[in-house]
Each structure stands twice: as structure tokens, then as C-alpha cells.
Amino acid sequence: MKIIPAIDILNSKCVRLSKGDYASQKIYNHNPLEVAKEFEAHGMQYLHLVDLDGAKSKHMVNYNILEAIAKHTALKVDVGGGIKSTADLERAFDSGASQVTVGSIAVDNPALFIEWLQKYGPDKIMLGADAHNRKIATHGWTQVADMDIVAFIHYFEQKGIQYVVCTDIEKDGMLNGPALNLYKELIAKTKIQLIASGGVSSIQDVYDLKAIACHGAIIGKAIYEGAISLQELSKLC
């Protein structure tokens, strides 16, 4: 299972939110590149970079931070937040992203999302499936579509998607454990490679996600709050 630490960017700083609420932001570091280098120094190979400014602005904002991390580390970076146009997508790749995670466009303009998937391939385009009470949430989680998460994923699975980043919003940033039952259901009902995000609070949670065959685990607040050490995670890389 891939161990994927997360960096969320707001106002050029490394922050974490609770349940996606911008008012709940807590700043952990003023230098995201410094954080990325620390992850790499502990053996991490992947990074999940979230452009919170981009999610709010509806276009990607923090290209310079992505570019710096891609240039000064060997981390394979997947980036999400604010990718709403082909220009945004191409600039993300030009700035060094290995993959992009796209959610809102898949809801608002599925034809464009499928076009991206066909042009760049399922190794480059990941589906962001963020759920609130099983319904898909978009636009920085400010809107909830009347669309069940299993049906949403299954639709795009038929279009060729392979990787899905799934966050249960009720779990995000709360340090109360991941949505294991939801993830088990998604793994049982689809053939996608599931990357779990949100709620990881201990190293046992990471082992639990591995036990149910998640492809990857995104870990953020638990690292920043010291609930999981990078030394512990390095043993799983």
C-alpha cells in the first residue's frame, strides 16, 4: 500500500482543516517545500498536494509551490484543488505533477473529464470522490450533488478510471479513524484502486487500511499532530 503524506496549501502556508471548513485552519509550517523535504528524508516517495486556494478560487493558484517541490525533491506529486480547465490541467503537469486528482469537473462537466482521461490516461488522471453522507461533494466541499458515491465511481470506472481518491468528509481532519466500512464497500463493488483519505489517527489505522486492500493511504493531520511519526511510516514505505 502506498503511504502518501499530504500537504494542504492555503495562503502559501501548510495548513490543515477540519471537515473542509476554512475557518478551522491551523497553520503547521510557513514553508511547504521544507515539509516536503522532511517527508522525502524519511523515505516517503509520494505526496498529495491540495491547493485550497485553488479549490476556493475555482482555478489552480499555487503552481509555484508545486513547481518548487517537484524541482527540489524526487517525490511523485499528485495535485488537486481548483483544476477546472484544460489550461489548469496542463499547467499542473508542466509544473511537475505526476498525477492530478479531479472531482468537481467530473460532476459539472463529465464529458471534459472523460476527454482528459482519454488524452492523458488513467495513470495521470485520478478521480476525486469526496462524500458527505454518501453524496458527492464538490467545489471545496461547499456543494453536495444528489449522487451516490458508489454509482458515481462505477460510472467513471466504465469510462476507464483506475484510481480513486476517496474522502469521507465527516472524517477529514478529525483524527477519529478512517471510513473503513465505506472503503470496504467500494472495494467490494468496484474494481478501482482505492486511495483512502481522511480520519487516519494512528499507525493501526494505516494497517487497517492495508488489511482491506486499499491501494494507498493519504495521511495529513495525524503526522502534523504527532499521532503518527514519520519514522513509523518509513517502515511501511
N, C-alpha and C positions, 0 to 999 in steps of 0.2 A: 504494500500500500504506500502511495506517495505521501510524504509528510510535507505539507505546504503552509509555511507561515504566512501571515497576512500583514500587509501594511495598508492602512486606510489614510488617505491624504485629504486634509481639509485646511485651507489657507496655508498650504505648503508645509504643514506640520503632520507628524504621525499621531493619529488620534484613534480612539475607539468610541463607538456609540452604543447605546442600549436600545434594542429593538428598532434600530434605524432612526432614532429620534435625534435630530441635530442639536437640540437643546441639551442633550445629555452628554455632549462630547467631553472627553477627558484627554488632555494632551500628554503624550508619553515621551515625545522627543521632537525637537525642532529641526532635526536633520534626518530625513528618511533614508538617505544614502548610508549614513552611519549605521542605522538599524539593519539595512540590507547586508552590509559588510559583516556585521556581527553574526547574522544568520549564516552567511557563507562560511565564516570562520569556524562555525560549529558543524559543518558538514552538510548544511541544507543545500539542496540542488534546485529547488523550486520556490517561487514567490507568487502570491496572489496580491495584486496591487489594485486597490479600489480608489477611483477618482471621485470622491464625494462631492467636490466642487462641480465636477462634470455631471454627475447624476442630478444635481440641483439645477445646473445651468442648461441642461439638455444638449450639451456638446462637450467634448472632452477638453479639459483645461490643463491638466498637469503633465503635458508631454515632456517638459524639461526634466522632471523628476524621473519619469520612465527612462528617458534617454541617458541620464546620469547613472542610473542603476544598471542599465544594460551595458553601458560603456565600461563601468568600473568594477563590475562583478561578472561572474560566469553563470549567475542564476538564470534559469529559464523562467521568464516572467509572463504570467497571464494577467491581462488587464481588463477591467470592467468599469463602467460608470460613465455615462454621457456619450456612448458611441451610438449616434443616431443617424449618421450619414456615411456614404462610401468614402468621403473625404476624411472623416474621423477615423474610419477603419484603416484606411491606407496609411494615414499619418501614425497611427498606433504601431503598425508593423514597421514603418520607416524609422520609428523612434526606438525600435528594438524589442517589441513584444514578440514572444514566441507563439502566444495564443491570445485570443480575445474572448471574453465572456459577454454575451449579449442576451438581454432579457426583454427590455421594453419594446424594441423593434420587432421581436418575434411575435408580440401581441398586436402592436399597432400596424405593422406592415410585414406580415409573414412572407409575402412574395419577395420583398427585398432581402429578408433574412435567408430565404432559400437560395436566392441568387448568390449571396455571399458564400453560403455553404458549398454551392456547386463550383464557384470560381476558386475559392481558396482551399476547400477540402475540410473534411471533418477533423483532421488533426490540428487545424488552425482555429476553427470556429467552434466555440463551446456554447451550449445553451444555458442561460441562467434561469433557473426555475425557483423563484423565491415565493414562498407560500405563507399566507395568513389564513388560518383555519381551512387549509387545503385549497384555497383560492389563490390564483397567481397575482402577485403584487408587482407593480412596475413604477417607473419614474421615481427612483429613490424611495420606493415603498410608500409613496404618497397616494397611489391609486390601486384599487383592487378590482381585477377583472372577474366576471362571473364565469370562471373557467376552472374546472377541477385539475389539480396538478397531474394526476395520472393520465387523463385524456390529453392534456397539453403536451406532456413528454411523449406519449405514444404517437401523437400526430407528427411531431418532428422526427421521431425515430423512423417513421415510414419515409421521411424525406432524406434520410441519410445521416442524421446527427448521431454521434457516437459518445460524446462526453457531455455530461450534465452536471452543473454546479447547483446544488440544491440547499437553500437555507430555509429553515423554519423560523420565521421572523420572531415568533414568541420566545425562541431560544437564544436569539442572537445577542451576544454581549452580556448574557445573564448568568453565565457560569453555573448553570443548573443541569447540565448534561445534554447531549445531542438528541435529536428526534429519531431514536432508534427504530421505533415501530413504523414510522413513515418511511424511513430508508429501507427497512426490510420489505415493505410492501412494494416500493418502487423497483427494488432489485428483483423481486419475485414476478412482477407483472410486466417488466420490460427487459430488454437485453442491452441497455445502455451501460456505459461505465460511469458509475455514480461517484461524484466528489461531494462529500458531506461538508457542510459549513454551518457553524453556529452552535453554541452551547457547550463546546468541549471545556471541561473544567478540571480534568485530572488525566494523568497518564493512563489510568484504567479506561477512561472514555475512549482514548485512542485505540487501545487494544480491543475494546468492544466494537468499534467501527471496523477494525481489521477483521474481526471474527465473523461479521455479517457480510464480508466480501465487498466493502466499499473500495473503489479504485483509488481514492485519495481522501485525505482529511485536511481541511483548512483550519488552522489554529491561530487565533489572534489574542484575544484578551487574556486567556489563560497564561500565555507567555509573558505578556506585559505586567500582569499582576503577580507573577511569580508562582502561580499554581502548578505550572509545568516548567521545568528547566530545559534550556537548550541542550544541556548535557544528556538529559533523559531522552530527548527527541533524537539526538545524534546517534543513539544506539539503534534506532529504527530506520535510519537512512541507508 
